[in-house]
Amino acid sequence: MIGAGLGGLCLAQGLRRAGISVAVYERDAAPAVRAQGHRLHLDAQGHRALAACLPPELSALIGAVAGRPAPRVTGFDEQLRQTAVFELAADPGVPPAHVVLDRQVLRQVLLRGLDEVVEFGRRCVGYRADEEGVTAHFEDGSARRGTVLVGADGIGSVIRAQRLPQARVVDSGVRLIYGRVPLTPALRAALPPAMISVFNSVSGPGQRFLGIAPVEYRARPRAAAARLELATDSLAVMFGRRRESLGLSDEDLRAAAGTRLREVVLDQITGWHPLLRRIVAGWDTSTLYPITVRGSVPLSPWASSNVTLLGDAVHAMSPAAGAGANMALRDAAALAAALAHAAPSTPLVDVVRDYERHLVEEGFDAVRRSSANGVRLLGESPLPTP
């Protein structure tokens, strides 16, 4: 497998649990060498995927530390007047169905027990497939061979570029600036109770958008604290607007220091409610980075083989529906189950085909929902017609 993001690691855990040999190759030199998002919301689908793939003690560890804000998304205007409330559906089989935690905390959990499975600093440059298996080739000239190759290497997937050259990833026109604000007792007390929810969406004039999401860890059980480097309680805060309205080129955004990015956003929210400006002013500038919001153009089904994909490598989507991480985990659980439960006489390509049928249906449905939300909330350009 290529890529040790959340989906790839979840799949590795699921295959190991099923007794299937797996190796994961990751281009980054270490687990935390670059920003990959601060916070994620696990819904019922994500919970079920993790429960299916992880050893029970690791699933319990996630439950022990993850925060449990009110299961709703709350909308506000720029003066912090509440405009909407969306209650998130509960799932009686997954209590609680909605929790939040830091991405790096989840990645720590997913890496547990995989020391001999994951190799960092291995950049894949392509593969060669035949009827007997697949050989992955790496930048250092080495190669590794296996029965199935899974591209879990994200939105810039090398595997997708070779496997599905017709697949397109398009720029939505929107730029996001992500960062973390320490959730001090004083700031916590200043937040209106309605903001202690899974996500808060602040919409201002000119399709300016501020997203605020609390990440508060539960009481740390001694065993959990001993095994995890838990982040401090925080607000994950993102500002979004169309590229041409930010006043900085993409090159300038990428080169800007955190202090400069904070200044840009404070300028963008001049006149907004004082608490919103206080939150942005409190950004830890060392955590700030910009993101180009891109999305995959939905594909028609393709002829399956012994090379497949999961997560952002095939169905990258706008964050406007909060579905990307949960879909990657769903893919991982579905592929692990398909491979684990296949009858010995079933051709491998048939197993992959069944997995990819759901990948196309469910994955691209989530892409479309996310894009529609992004068009409405952020002014994203609509996805092109396939």
Protein Blocks (a to p, Z undefined) as FASTA:
>chain_A
ZZjdfklmmmmmmmmmnopacddddfbfbfklbcebjbdcddfklmmmmmmmpcfklmmm
mmmmpccdddddddddfkopafbdcdddddfklccfbdcddfklmmmmmmgoplmmpcgh
iacfbdcddfkbccdddfkopacddfbdcdfebjklmklmmmmmmbccddehiacddddd
dddfklmmmpcfklmcfbdcdddehhiacdddddddddddfklmmmpccddddddddddd
dfklnopafklmmmpcfklmmmmmmmmmgoiafklmmmmmmpcfklgccddddddddddd
ddddfbdcehjllmgcdfklopmmmmmmmmmmmmmmmmmmpcfklcfklmmmmmmmmmmm
mmmmmmmmmmmmmmmmnopacdddZZ
